[in-house]
Amino acid sequence: MMFLPLVILTIFIVLYVSPSENNLNYRKVRRSDSALDILGRKYANGEISEDEYLKRRSILNS
């Protein structure tokens, strides 16, 4: 008699604790970043200078 509620409770706990797609980091879900997105992120992180950013952006936009 106590077995069925215990099984149901266990299933709910496993479903609640297990990772789902909604809990994934947005960065992992978004797989197709455009070249302009990547370029903008590099500039924002300070990996490239403003001159390099503008040069590469003009190349990508043409």
Residue pairs with C-beta under 8 A, 6 or more apart in sequence:
21 29
35 60
36 57
36 60
36 61
39 48
39 53
39 56
39 57
39 60
40 53
42 48
42 53
43 50
43 53
48 56
